[in-house]
Amino acid sequence: MFWRGVWGYLPANIIQGLVGFGAIVVFTRLLSAEDFGRYAIAFSIMTLVHVGTFSWLEAAMARFWAAEQGQALADHFLTLYRTAAVMSVAVLPFAALLLWVSPIGDGLKLAIAAGLVGIPIRCLAKLAQERFRASGEVTKSAGMDIAVTLGGFAIGAFCAFHGVGAASPLIGLAVGPLLVLPFVLPNELKQARGGVLYRDRLGSYARYGYPIAAGLGLSLIMASTDRFLLEIYMGPAAVGAYHAGYSLANRTLDVLFIWLGAAGTPALIMAWERGSREAFMKAAREQASTFILIGLPAAVGVALVARPLADFMIGEDLRSVAASVTPWIALSALLSGSTAYYLSQSFVLGRRTDRLLLTLCIPAGANVILNLILVPSMGVHGAAIATATSFGIGVLASIGMGRSIVAMPIPWDTLIRCGVASAAMAAAVLPLPAIGGVAELILKAGVGAIVYGGVVMILNAAGVRDLATRLIGARLNRSATA
């Protein structure tokens, strides 16, 4: 199930990556530095509200679908969709009232409003997509993801081009999922026919999902505290420059982890619920090795090409500062992705999301303290260092507290071999001349990929040489038979 998902979700994640980079190119040029900073703040607020209101329902859809059958499945769907509708009616007017009376500028207020309006729309789309993933319907999930991503980007870019300002990307994020809901929502609601909303079922969903939502909220605090403090101490232009660098590095790694996590999480849940312990451990070790094999060189590579990548991707007003913080954010993204999409699965599988919340409190608290100390004196660089350090603390907390629930295996052999290959890549790339622009980016990325791939094959990291040998042998056998 894992590898079927890996290959099935690949097109969607390629689109995600291209659109993510395209958004950086487009919005850092069409929006002023101040508007880009306002967008970053509004995006953080929107995400925090979404997590605090609807993410627990999405988590319940993903986790409980595999355990439900027959009438219970209809109850499952009805409970989730009806609760989402009730919360939309209850939460949005209250949020709108708070926004209306808040003493902030009109540009930021409009951007936040656009983000808030899109929250229930994205929740409905997310519920459908989580169901597709849980049931192994890779094609539907990937297709929906591609449509939402492309539609949202196109609409946001159109608005930015016509001078809508900081709200432009958020309008795209709201309208994108709205375009696909007519094609997926009716069939999802049919599965709720005959269902009954039982309070004990809703309570179990809340006990499972709210700690996850609170944990996501703490993760967002780690990713957002720096922006709010930069706004206070340095203004929206500094927020825009920092967010550009953050997006450049984080988006690269995030796309990889979302891709692998979309395939990996349902496979782990299925192996845990319906397989043996041996099968689960094998699946978990395979996933961890794949994460390391792809994620580690990606983080090192982004750090190595930070300057030419920023020159190519980011508007002139923002690129210098963005490039300087990119290596720190690449490290943060690697640590964050490893925790969220692998190490923290021990709490999800064991249904001990209360422990997950406790685990996330540790790095979130450290992040706030470090930002308060470092941002006033070091600005954007202090924010980047604080973020990387707090995510490192989060890795240690997840390993230490998760082992008593479900011990997720750590493939140290793969980590060491991929680390050696990444070091060889860095040794080959660093002496290369800084010729600037796209030429430097292509040169360094190409040399780095060749060196890393060659060393990985020599060391047989994550069994890639064995896999290549098997594939070549199978191809030769087919040719001989033909």
C-alpha positions in Angstrom: 0.0 0.0 0.0 2.9 2.4 0.8 4.6 2.2 -2.6 1.4 2.3 -4.5 0.6 5.5 -2.7 4.2 6.8 -3.2 4.0 6.5 -7.0 0.3 7.4 -7.1 0.8 10.7 -5.3 3.9 11.6 -7.2 2.2 13.6 -9.9 0.2 15.6 -7.3 3.3 16.4 -5.3 5.2 17.4 -8.4 2.4 19.9 -9.1 2.5 21.0 -5.4 6.2 21.6 -5.7 6.0 23.5 -9.0 3.0 25.6 -7.7 4.8 26.3 -4.4 7.8 27.6 -6.2 5.6 29.4 -8.7 3.8 31.1 -5.9 7.1 32.4 -4.5 8.1 33.7 -7.9 4.8 35.3 -8.6 3.7 36.8 -5.3 7.2 38.1 -4.3 7.1 40.1 -7.5 3.4 41.1 -7.8 3.0 42.0 -4.1 5.1 44.7 -2.3 7.3 43.6 0.5 4.8 45.0 3.0 1.8 43.2 1.3 3.8 39.9 1.2 4.4 40.4 4.9 0.7 41.0 5.6 -0.2 37.9 3.6 2.2 35.9 5.7 0.5 37.1 8.9 -3.0 36.6 7.6 -2.0 33.1 6.4 -0.7 32.2 9.9 -3.9 33.5 11.5 -6.1 31.6 9.0 -4.2 28.4 9.6 -4.4 28.7 13.4 -8.2 29.2 13.3 -8.6 26.3 10.9 -6.6 24.0 13.2 -8.5 25.1 16.3 -11.9 24.5 14.8 -11.9 21.8 12.1 -8.7 19.8 12.1 -9.9 17.4 14.7 -12.7 16.3 12.4 -10.2 15.7 9.5 -7.9 13.7 11.8 -10.9 11.5 12.9 -11.8 10.8 9.3 -8.3 9.7 8.5 -7.9 7.5 11.6 -11.2 5.9 12.2 -12.3 5.0 8.6 -10.4 1.7 8.5 -12.1 0.5 11.7 -15.7 1.1 10.5 -18.0 -1.1 8.4 -21.6 -1.2 7.4 -24.0 1.0 9.5 -21.2 2.2 11.6 -19.6 3.7 8.5 -22.7 5.8 7.7 -22.7 7.0 11.4 -19.1 7.9 10.9 -19.8 10.1 7.9 -22.9 11.7 9.3 -21.2 12.6 12.5 -18.3 14.3 10.8 -20.2 16.2 8.1 -23.0 17.4 10.4 -20.5 18.6 13.0 -18.6 20.4 10.4 -21.7 22.2 9.3 -22.7 23.2 12.8 -19.3 24.5 13.6 -19.2 26.6 10.4 -22.4 28.3 11.5 -21.2 28.8 15.0 -17.6 29.9 14.5 -17.5 32.1 11.4 -19.8 34.9 12.6 -17.9 35.1 15.9 -14.6 35.3 14.0 -16.0 37.9 11.7 -17.1 40.1 14.6 -13.7 39.9 16.2 -12.1 40.9 13.0 -14.5 43.8 12.4 -13.7 45.4 15.8 -9.9 44.7 15.7 -7.7 47.8 15.4 -5.7 46.7 12.3 -5.2 48.2 8.9 -7.7 47.6 6.1 -5.2 45.6 3.9 -4.4 43.1 6.7 -8.1 43.0 7.7 -9.2 42.1 4.1 -6.5 39.4 3.9 -7.6 37.8 7.2 -11.3 37.9 6.1 -10.5 36.1 2.8 -8.7 33.4 4.8 -11.5 33.0 7.3 -14.2 32.6 4.6 -12.2 29.8 3.0 -11.8 27.7 6.2 -15.1 25.7 6.1 -14.7 25.2 2.3 -11.3 23.7 2.8 -12.6 21.6 5.6 -15.2 19.9 3.4 -12.6 19.3 0.7 -10.2 18.0 3.3 -12.7 15.5 4.7 -13.3 14.1 1.3 -9.6 13.9 0.5 -8.8 12.2 3.9 -11.4 9.6 3.1 -9.9 8.9 -0.3 -6.5 8.5 1.3 -7.7 6.2 4.1 -9.5 3.9 1.6 -6.5 3.8 -0.7 -8.3 5.7 -3.6 -5.0 7.2 -4.6 -6.1 8.5 -8.1 -9.1 10.4 -6.7 -7.1 11.9 -3.9 -4.2 12.9 -6.1 -6.6 14.3 -8.8 -8.4 16.4 -6.3 -5.2 17.7 -4.9 -4.0 18.7 -8.4 -7.2 20.5 -9.2 -7.3 22.5 -5.9 -3.7 23.4 -6.1 -3.7 24.7 -9.8 -7.1 26.4 -9.4 -6.2 28.2 -6.2 -2.8 29.4 -7.6 -4.4 30.6 -10.8 -7.1 32.6 -9.0 -4.6 34.0 -6.5 -2.2 35.1 -9.2 -5.1 36.7 -11.2 -6.1 38.7 -8.1 -2.5 39.8 -7.4 -2.0 40.9 -11.0 -5.1 43.1 -10.8 -4.0 44.8 -7.6 -6.1 43.1 -4.9 -3.0 43.0 -2.7 -2.3 40.9 0.4 -5.6 39.0 0.2 -4.9 37.6 -3.3 -3.3 34.3 -2.4 -5.9 33.7 0.3 -8.7 34.3 -2.1 -7.2 31.6 -4.3 -7.0 29.2 -1.3 -10.7 29.7 -0.7 -12.0 29.4 -4.3 -9.7 26.5 -5.3 -11.4 23.8 -3.2 -14.8 25.4 -3.9 -14.3 24.5 -7.6 -14.0 20.8 -6.9 -16.6 20.3 -4.2 -19.5 19.9 -6.6 -17.7 16.9 -8.1 -16.9 15.1 -4.9 -19.1 16.2 -2.0 -22.5 14.7 -3.2 -21.1 11.2 -3.3 -19.4 11.7 0.1 -22.7 12.9 1.6 -24.5 9.8 0.2 -22.4 7.6 2.4 -24.0 9.4 5.4 -27.5 8.3 4.5 -29.2 6.4 7.3 -26.5 7.4 9.7 -27.0 8.5 13.3 -25.0 11.0 15.3 -24.2 9.4 18.6 -22.7 11.5 21.3 -20.3 8.8 22.5 -18.9 8.5 18.9 -18.5 12.3 18.6 -16.8 12.3 22.0 -14.3 9.6 21.0 -13.5 11.6 17.9 -13.0 14.7 20.0 -10.8 12.9 22.5 -8.7 11.6 19.6 -8.7 14.6 17.3 -8.5 17.6 19.6 -5.1 16.8 21.0 -3.9 16.4 17.4 -5.5 19.8 16.5 -3.9 21.3 19.6 -0.6 19.8 18.6 -0.9 21.2 15.2 -1.7 24.5 16.8 1.5 24.3 18.8 3.5 23.5 15.7 2.0 26.5 14.0 3.0 28.6 17.0 6.5 27.4 16.4 6.2 28.4 12.8 4.4 31.7 13.4 5.8 33.3 16.6 8.8 34.6 14.7 6.6 36.4 12.2 4.5 38.2 14.8 7.6 39.2 16.7 9.3 40.4 13.5 6.2 42.5 12.8 6.4 44.1 16.2 10.2 44.8 16.2 11.0 45.3 12.5 7.7 45.8 10.5 5.9 44.0 7.7 8.8 44.2 5.2 11.0 42.1 7.5 8.2 39.6 7.8 7.9 39.5 4.0 11.6 38.8 3.5 11.7 36.2 6.3 8.6 34.5 5.0 10.0 34.4 1.4 13.1 32.6 2.7 11.1 30.3 4.9 8.8 29.4 2.0 11.7 28.7 -0.3 13.3 26.2 2.0 10.3 24.8 3.9 8.2 24.3 0.8 10.8 22.1 -0.8 11.0 19.8 2.1 7.3 20.0 3.0 6.3 18.8 -0.4 8.5 15.8 -0.1 7.2 14.9 3.4 3.6 15.5 2.5 4.1 13.2 -0.5 5.6 10.4 1.5 3.2 11.0 4.4 0.2 10.8 2.2 1.2 7.3 1.3 2.8 6.3 4.5 0.3 7.2 7.2 -2.6 5.1 5.8 -0.2 2.2 5.2 1.0 2.3 8.7 -2.5 2.5 10.1 -3.6 -0.4 8.0 -0.6 -2.5 9.0 -1.2 -1.7 12.6 -4.9 -2.4 12.6 -4.9 -5.5 10.3 -1.4 -6.9 10.2 1.2 -8.6 12.4 3.8 -6.8 14.5 6.5 -8.0 12.2 4.7 -6.6 9.2 4.2 -3.3 10.9 7.9 -3.0 11.9 9.0 -3.9 8.4 6.7 -1.2 6.9 7.8 1.4 9.4 11.5 0.7 8.9 11.0 0.9 5.1 9.2 4.2 5.4 11.8 5.7 7.7 14.6 4.7 5.4 12.8 6.3 2.4 12.3 9.5 4.3 16.0 9.7 5.1 17.1 8.7 1.6 15.1 11.6 0.1 14.7 14.1 2.8 18.3 14.5 4.1 19.9 15.3 0.7 17.1 17.6 -0.1 17.7 19.7 3.0 21.5 19.8 2.5 21.0 20.6 -1.2 18.6 23.5 -0.5 21.2 24.9 2.0 24.0 24.6 -0.6 22.1 26.4 -3.4 20.4 29.0 -1.2 21.9 32.1 -2.9 21.3 31.1 -6.6 17.9 29.7 -5.7 16.9 32.9 -4.1 18.2 34.9 -7.1 16.0 32.8 -9.4 12.9 32.5 -7.3 12.5 35.6 -5.2 11.9 39.3 -6.0 14.8 41.6 -5.8 13.6 43.4 -2.7 13.4 40.3 -0.6 16.1 37.9 -2.0 19.2 38.9 0.0 17.7 38.4 3.5 15.7 35.3 2.3 18.9 33.6 1.1 20.7 34.2 4.4 18.0 32.3 6.4 17.3 29.5 4.0 19.9 27.0 5.4 18.5 27.3 8.9 14.9 26.9 7.6 16.0 23.8 5.5 17.3 22.2 8.8 14.0 23.2 10.5 11.9 21.6 7.7 13.9 18.4 7.9 13.5 18.1 11.6 9.8 19.1 11.5 8.9 16.7 8.7 10.7 13.8 10.4 8.7 14.4 13.6 5.3 15.1 12.1 5.2 12.4 9.4 7.1 9.6 11.1 8.1 9.9 14.8 4.7 11.2 15.9 2.9 8.3 14.3 3.5 6.4 17.5 0.9 8.5 19.3 -1.5 8.3 16.4 -1.3 4.5 16.2 -1.6 4.1 19.9 -4.5 6.6 20.0 -2.6 8.5 22.7 -2.9 11.9 21.1 -2.9 13.4 24.6 0.8 12.4 24.8 1.3 13.9 21.4 0.0 17.3 22.7 2.3 17.1 25.7 5.3 16.3 23.4 4.6 19.3 21.2 4.3 21.6 24.2 8.0 21.2 24.9 9.4 22.6 21.6 6.6 25.1 21.3 7.5 26.6 24.6 11.2 26.6 23.7 10.4 28.3 20.4 8.5 31.2 22.1 11.3 31.7 24.7 14.1 31.5 22.0 12.3 34.0 19.7 11.8 36.4 22.5 15.5 36.3 23.3 16.9 36.2 19.8 14.6 38.3 17.5 15.1 41.7 19.3 18.9 41.4 18.9 19.4 39.3 15.8 16.2 40.0 13.7 15.4 37.4 11.0 18.5 35.4 11.7 17.6 35.0 15.3 14.1 33.9 14.3 15.6 31.2 12.0 18.0 29.9 14.6 15.2 29.8 17.2 13.0 27.8 14.8 15.7 25.2 14.0 16.6 24.7 17.6 13.0 24.3 18.8 12.3 21.6 16.1 15.5 19.8 17.2 14.1 19.7 20.7 10.8 18.4 19.3 12.6 15.4 17.7 14.2 14.4 21.0 10.8 14.8 22.8 9.0 12.6 20.2 11.6 9.9 20.4 11.7 9.9 24.2 8.0 9.9 24.9 6.8 7.9 21.9 8.8 4.8 22.7 6.6 3.8 25.6 3.5 3.8 23.3 4.7 2.4 19.9 8.4 2.2 19.4 9.0 3.6 15.9 12.2 2.0 14.5 15.0 4.3 13.5 17.2 2.9 10.7 20.6 4.1 12.0 22.5 2.3 9.2 20.5 4.2 6.5 21.0 7.5 8.4 24.8 7.1 8.6 25.2 6.1 5.0 22.9 8.9 3.7 24.8 11.3 6.0 28.1 10.2 4.4 26.6 10.6 0.9 25.3 14.1 1.8 28.7 15.1 3.2 30.3 14.0 0.0 27.8 16.1 -1.9 28.6 19.2 0.1 32.3 18.6 -0.4 31.8 18.5 -4.1 29.5 21.5 -4.3 31.1 24.0 -2.0 34.3 24.6 -4.1 32.2 25.3 -7.2 32.4 28.9 -8.5 29.6 31.4 -7.6 28.8 32.4 -11.2 25.3 33.5 -10.2 21.8 33.0 -11.3 20.3 30.0 -13.0 23.6 28.8 -14.4 25.0 28.5 -10.8 21.8 26.8 -9.6 21.9 24.2 -12.4 25.6 23.5 -12.0 25.5 23.0 -8.2 22.2 21.1 -8.2 23.5 18.8 -11.0 26.9 18.1 -9.5 25.3 17.5 -6.0 22.7 15.1 -7.4 25.3 13.1 -9.3 27.7 12.8 -6.4 25.0 11.9 -3.9 23.4 9.3 -6.2 26.8 7.8 -6.9 27.8 7.5 -3.2 24.4 6.2 -2.2 24.8 3.4 -4.8 28.3 2.5 -3.6 27.2 2.4 0.0 23.9 0.7 -0.8 22.1 3.1 1.4 18.5 2.1 2.1 19.1 -0.9 -0.1 19.0 1.1 -3.3 21.7 -0.9 -5.0 19.9 -4.1 -4.2 16.7 -2.7 -5.6 18.4 -1.5 -8.8 20.0 -5.0 -9.2 16.6 -6.6 -8.8 14.9 -4.3 -11.3 17.7 -4.7 -13.9 17.6 -8.5 -13.4 13.8 -8.6 -13.9 14.1 -6.4 -17.0 16.7 -8.8 -18.5 14.6 -11.8 -17.7 11.6 -10.3 -19.5 13.7 -9.5 -22.5 15.2 -13.0 -22.6 11.7 -14.5 -22.3 10.4 -12.3 -25.1 
